[in-house]
Amino acid sequence: MNNLKRREILSRLRDDNPHPTTELNYNSPFELLIAVILSAQATDVGVNKATARLYPVANSPEAILALGVDGLKDYIKTIGLFNAKAENVIKTCRILVEQHGSQVPQDRAALEALPGVGRKTANVVLNTAFGWLKDNEGRYFLAVDTHIQRVANRTGYAKGKTVEQTEQAIIKNTPNKKEFMFNLHHWFILHGRYVCTARKPKCGACIIEDLCEFKEKTEY
């Protein structure tokens, strides 16, 4: 795939959704951080249902710490892996209080040092909550999950066997980065979630079908 096709893919996705954002509900960087931690191997819908009950009661590190692990579990028990997630959230809240003045750090290394926070979560928080496109060393923040990896590889936009390889390939191959990189994460994840689905992509309803290099297109 060449950059003319990549630019057209991004232009069409932008025209279809000029102001994309996460489907997780949040009102602060802390709420987004916790929601993303909870979203691992869970749906955004499921996380939103849990946080709709949790956040009116506890939406700060101190308030969640006051709940304790067992108290937190009562609010998130409908989410997969809730036992481990409750432990991680409590540990994360304690670190935020003790080391960061109860604030979410705007630093990838500091974020990745929090329990339950990996590269993807850190990138989501920096990009979505704080509006960061690049770090101080000029490295782009791009959160890649299974949806984005599938869309990038299936369409031929960028190839990578692992999530991190795909992240680097997307960054390398994206033209006009200032124009497109900030929203690329949301465009690809939403496209993968609703159109370029895992089992049976909806190629017939896809606005980039003619640009996509996937050979086994469907008639949907």
Sine and cosine of phi, psi and omega as CSV:
sin_phi,cos_phi,sin_psi,cos_psi,sin_omega,cos_omega
0.00,0.00,0.68,-0.73,0.02,-1.00
-0.98,-0.18,0.15,-0.99,-0.10,-1.00
-0.94,0.33,-0.38,0.92,0.09,-1.00
-0.90,0.44,-0.68,0.74,0.03,-1.00
-0.94,0.35,-0.64,0.77,0.02,-1.00
-0.88,0.48,-0.69,0.73,0.00,-1.00
-0.90,0.44,-0.63,0.78,0.01,-1.00
-0.92,0.38,-0.62,0.78,0.07,-1.00
-0.85,0.53,-0.77,0.64,-0.04,-1.00
-0.92,0.39,-0.60,0.80,0.01,-1.00
-0.90,0.44,-0.66,0.75,0.01,-1.00
-0.93,0.37,-0.67,0.74,0.04,-1.00
-0.89,0.45,-0.61,0.79,0.04,-1.00
-0.92,0.39,-0.69,0.72,0.01,-1.00
-0.88,0.47,-0.57,0.82,0.00,-1.00
-0.97,0.25,-0.49,0.87,-0.04,-1.00
-0.54,-0.84,0.99,0.14,-0.12,-0.99
-0.91,0.41,-0.46,0.89,-0.08,-1.00
-0.76,-0.65,0.93,0.37,-0.03,-1.00
-0.96,0.28,0.41,-0.91,0.09,-1.00
-0.44,-0.90,0.10,-1.00,0.02,-1.00
-0.92,0.39,0.47,-0.88,0.06,-1.00
-1.00,-0.02,0.01,1.00,0.13,-0.99
-0.98,0.21,0.69,-0.73,0.01,-1.00
-1.00,0.07,0.75,-0.66,0.02,-1.00
-0.33,-0.94,0.39,-0.92,0.03,-1.00
-0.80,-0.60,0.07,1.00,0.02,-1.00
-0.37,-0.93,0.33,-0.94,0.07,-1.00
-0.83,0.56,-0.60,0.80,0.02,-1.00
-0.90,0.43,-0.70,0.71,0.01,-1.00
-0.88,0.47,-0.63,0.78,0.04,-1.00
-0.92,0.40,-0.68,0.73,0.02,-1.00
-0.83,0.56,-0.76,0.65,-0.02,-1.00
-0.91,0.42,-0.65,0.76,0.00,-1.00
-0.88,0.47,-0.65,0.76,0.00,-1.00
-0.93,0.36,-0.63,0.78,0.09,-1.00
-0.85,0.53,-0.69,0.72,-0.02,-1.00
-0.94,0.33,-0.37,0.93,-0.13,-0.99
-0.98,0.17,-0.15,0.99,0.01,-1.00
-0.86,0.51,0.83,-0.56,-0.02,-1.00
0.81,0.58,0.59,0.81,0.06,-1.00
-0.56,-0.83,0.34,-0.94,0.00,-1.00
-1.00,0.07,0.44,-0.90,0.07,-1.00
-0.89,0.47,-0.59,0.80,0.02,-1.00
-0.87,0.50,-0.71,0.70,0.01,-1.00
-0.90,0.43,-0.65,0.76,0.03,-1.00
-0.90,0.43,-0.68,0.73,-0.01,-1.00
-0.88,0.47,-0.59,0.81,0.04,-1.00
-0.90,0.43,-0.64,0.77,0.00,-1.00
-0.94,0.33,-0.71,0.70,-0.04,-1.00
-0.95,0.31,-0.38,0.93,0.08,-1.00
-0.90,0.43,-0.45,0.89,0.08,-1.00
-1.00,0.02,-0.60,0.80,-0.09,-1.00
-0.96,0.27,-0.77,0.63,-0.18,-0.98
-0.90,0.44,-0.55,0.83,0.08,-1.00
-0.90,0.43,-0.37,0.93,-0.01,-1.00
-0.99,-0.12,-0.64,0.77,-0.07,-1.00
-0.52,-0.86,0.95,-0.32,0.02,-1.00
-0.74,-0.68,0.50,0.86,0.09,-1.00
-0.64,-0.77,0.35,-0.94,0.03,-1.00
-0.83,0.56,-0.67,0.74,-0.02,-1.00
-0.91,0.42,-0.67,0.74,-0.05,-1.00
-0.92,0.39,-0.64,0.77,0.02,-1.00
-0.94,0.33,-0.61,0.79,0.08,-1.00
-0.86,0.51,-0.60,0.80,-0.01,-1.00
-0.91,0.41,-0.47,0.88,0.05,-1.00
-0.93,0.38,-0.59,0.81,-0.10,-1.00
0.98,0.22,0.18,-0.98,-0.05,-1.00
-0.87,0.49,-0.75,0.66,-0.05,-1.00
-0.91,0.41,-0.63,0.77,0.03,-1.00
-0.90,0.43,-0.64,0.77,0.03,-1.00
-0.91,0.41,-0.64,0.77,-0.01,-1.00
-0.84,0.54,-0.56,0.83,0.00,-1.00
-0.87,0.49,-0.48,0.88,-0.03,-1.00
-1.00,0.02,-0.43,0.90,-0.11,-0.99
-0.90,-0.44,0.20,0.98,-0.10,-1.00
-0.92,0.39,-0.21,0.98,0.05,-1.00
-0.99,0.11,-0.12,0.99,-0.03,-1.00
-0.99,-0.12,0.61,-0.79,0.03,-1.00
-0.86,0.51,0.58,-0.82,0.01,-1.00
0.86,0.50,0.52,0.85,-0.12,-0.99
-0.90,0.43,-0.48,0.88,0.01,-1.00
-0.89,0.45,-0.78,0.63,0.01,-1.00
-0.91,0.41,-0.62,0.78,-0.02,-1.00
-0.91,0.41,-0.62,0.79,0.04,-1.00
-0.88,0.47,-0.69,0.73,0.03,-1.00
-0.87,0.48,-0.71,0.70,-0.03,-1.00
-0.91,0.41,-0.66,0.75,-0.02,-1.00
-0.90,0.44,-0.69,0.73,0.03,-1.00
-0.89,0.46,-0.69,0.72,0.03,-1.00
-0.89,0.45,-0.66,0.75,0.02,-1.00
-0.89,0.45,-0.70,0.72,0.01,-1.00
-0.88,0.47,-0.62,0.78,0.01,-1.00
-0.90,0.43,-0.67,0.74,0.02,-1.00
-0.91,0.42,-0.66,0.76,0.02,-1.00
-0.87,0.50,-0.67,0.74,0.00,-1.00
-0.93,0.37,-0.73,0.69,-0.14,-0.99
-0.99,0.16,-0.49,0.87,-0.13,-0.99
-0.89,-0.45,-0.29,0.96,-0.12,-0.99
-0.77,-0.64,0.35,0.94,0.03,-1.00
0.86,0.51,0.51,0.86,0.00,-1.00
0.93,0.37,0.24,0.97,0.01,-1.00
-0.96,-0.29,0.49,-0.87,0.08,-1.00
-0.97,0.23,0.85,-0.53,-0.05,-1.00
-0.94,0.35,0.60,-0.80,0.05,-1.00
-0.99,-0.12,0.85,0.53,-0.07,-1.00
-0.50,-0.86,0.80,-0.60,-0.09,-1.00
-0.89,0.46,-0.69,0.72,-0.02,-1.00
-0.89,0.46,-0.67,0.74,0.01,-1.00
-0.91,0.41,-0.62,0.79,0.04,-1.00
-0.92,0.39,-0.71,0.71,-0.03,-1.00
-0.92,0.39,-0.28,0.96,0.05,-1.00
-0.98,0.17,-0.17,0.99,0.01,-1.00
-0.99,0.16,0.66,-0.75,0.02,-1.00
-0.85,0.52,0.75,-0.67,0.02,-1.00
1.00,0.08,0.02,1.00,-0.02,-1.00
-0.93,-0.37,0.87,-0.49,0.07,-1.00
-0.94,-0.34,-0.22,-0.97,-0.04,-1.00
-0.87,0.49,-0.69,0.72,-0.03,-1.00
-0.88,0.47,-0.76,0.65,-0.02,-1.00
-0.87,0.50,-0.70,0.72,0.02,-1.00
-0.86,0.50,-0.69,0.72,-0.01,-1.00
-0.90,0.43,-0.64,0.76,0.02,-1.00
-0.88,0.48,-0.73,0.68,-0.04,-1.00
-0.90,0.44,-0.72,0.70,-0.03,-1.00
-0.90,0.43,-0.65,0.76,-0.04,-1.00
-0.97,0.24,-0.77,0.64,-0.15,-0.99
-0.99,0.12,-0.70,0.71,-0.06,-1.00
-0.98,0.18,-0.60,0.80,-0.11,-0.99
-0.94,-0.34,-0.14,0.99,0.04,-1.00
0.96,0.29,0.39,0.92,0.00,-1.00
-0.99,0.15,0.71,-0.71,0.10,-1.00
-0.98,-0.18,-0.62,0.78,-0.01,-1.00
-0.66,-0.75,0.36,-0.93,0.10,-1.00
-1.00,0.03,-0.06,-1.00,-0.07,-1.00
-0.92,0.40,-0.28,0.96,0.02,-1.00
-0.99,-0.15,0.13,0.99,0.06,-1.00
0.99,0.10,0.17,0.99,0.02,-1.00
-1.00,0.07,0.74,-0.67,-0.05,-1.00
-0.97,0.25,0.54,-0.84,0.12,-0.99
-1.00,-0.09,0.91,-0.42,0.05,-1.00
-0.65,-0.76,0.94,-0.35,0.02,-1.00
-0.99,0.12,0.85,-0.53,-0.01,-1.00
-0.90,-0.43,0.83,-0.55,0.09,-1.00
-0.90,-0.44,-0.19,-0.98,-0.06,-1.00
-0.91,0.42,-0.56,0.83,0.03,-1.00
-0.90,0.44,-0.75,0.67,-0.04,-1.00
-0.92,0.39,-0.64,0.77,0.03,-1.00
-0.88,0.47,-0.66,0.75,0.01,-1.00
-0.90,0.43,-0.74,0.67,-0.02,-1.00
-0.88,0.47,-0.72,0.69,-0.03,-1.00
-0.88,0.47,-0.72,0.69,-0.05,-1.00
-0.97,0.25,-0.66,0.75,-0.05,-1.00
-0.92,0.40,-0.68,0.73,-0.01,-1.00
-0.96,0.27,-0.37,0.93,-0.10,-0.99
1.00,-0.01,0.09,1.00,-0.02,-1.00
-0.88,0.48,-0.69,0.72,0.02,-1.00
-0.37,-0.93,0.62,-0.79,-0.07,-1.00
-0.94,-0.35,0.67,-0.75,0.08,-1.00
-0.22,-0.98,0.72,-0.70,-0.02,-1.00
-0.97,0.23,-0.49,0.87,0.02,-1.00
-0.90,-0.43,0.22,-0.97,0.02,-1.00
-0.86,0.51,-0.69,0.72,-0.04,-1.00
-0.93,0.37,-0.62,0.78,0.07,-1.00
-0.89,0.46,-0.65,0.76,0.02,-1.00
-0.92,0.40,-0.65,0.76,0.05,-1.00
-0.83,0.56,-0.76,0.65,-0.03,-1.00
-0.92,0.39,-0.58,0.81,0.00,-1.00
-0.93,0.38,-0.64,0.77,0.04,-1.00
-0.90,0.45,-0.73,0.69,-0.01,-1.00
-0.87,0.50,-0.71,0.71,-0.03,-1.00
-0.89,0.45,-0.65,0.76,-0.16,-0.99
-1.00,-0.07,-0.11,0.99,-0.03,-1.00
-0.98,0.21,0.85,-0.52,0.04,-1.00
-0.98,0.18,0.35,-0.94,0.08,-1.00
0.75,0.67,0.84,0.54,-0.13,-0.99
-0.84,0.54,-0.64,0.77,0.00,-1.00
-0.87,0.49,-0.50,0.87,-0.05,-1.00
-0.99,0.13,-0.57,0.82,-0.21,-0.98
-0.88,-0.47,-0.44,0.90,-0.20,-0.98
-0.90,0.44,-0.56,0.83,-0.10,-0.99
-0.87,0.49,-0.62,0.78,-0.07,-1.00
-0.97,-0.23,-0.04,1.00,-0.08,-1.00
-0.84,0.54,-0.67,0.74,0.01,-1.00
-0.81,0.59,-0.75,0.66,-0.06,-1.00
-0.94,0.35,-0.65,0.76,0.02,-1.00
-0.87,0.49,-0.71,0.70,-0.05,-1.00
-0.94,0.33,-0.65,0.76,-0.05,-1.00
-0.92,0.38,-0.64,0.77,0.02,-1.00
-0.94,0.35,-0.61,0.79,0.04,-1.00
-0.90,0.43,-0.66,0.75,0.02,-1.00
-0.94,0.34,-0.53,0.85,-0.04,-1.00
-0.96,0.27,-0.60,0.80,-0.16,-0.99
-0.90,-0.43,-0.34,0.94,-0.04,-1.00
-0.86,-0.52,-0.87,0.50,-0.03,-1.00
-1.00,0.04,0.88,0.47,-0.11,-0.99
-0.96,0.29,0.31,-0.95,-0.17,-0.99
-0.91,0.42,-0.80,0.59,-0.13,-0.99
-0.98,0.21,-0.69,0.73,-0.04,-1.00
-0.57,-0.82,1.00,-0.08,0.00,-1.00
-0.90,0.44,0.53,-0.85,-0.04,-1.00
-1.00,-0.06,0.91,0.40,-0.14,-0.99
-0.87,0.49,-0.63,0.77,-0.03,-1.00
-0.90,0.43,-0.33,0.94,0.00,-1.00
-0.95,-0.30,0.23,0.97,-0.11,-0.99
-1.00,-0.06,0.76,-0.65,-0.05,-1.00
-0.98,0.21,-0.13,0.99,0.04,-1.00
-0.87,-0.49,0.35,0.94,-0.08,-1.00
-0.84,0.54,-0.66,0.75,-0.06,-1.00
-0.94,0.33,-0.31,0.95,0.01,-1.00
-0.99,-0.11,-0.34,0.94,-0.06,-1.00
-0.96,0.28,0.63,-0.77,-0.05,-1.00
-0.98,-0.19,0.22,0.98,0.07,-1.00
-0.92,0.38,0.78,-0.63,-0.14,-0.99
-1.00,0.04,-0.31,0.95,-0.08,-1.00
-0.95,-0.30,0.84,0.55,-0.08,-1.00
-0.93,0.37,0.53,-0.85,0.02,-1.00
-0.98,-0.18,0.17,-0.99,-0.05,-1.00
-0.99,-0.17,0.09,1.00,-0.08,-1.00
-0.77,0.64,0.00,0.00,0.00,0.00
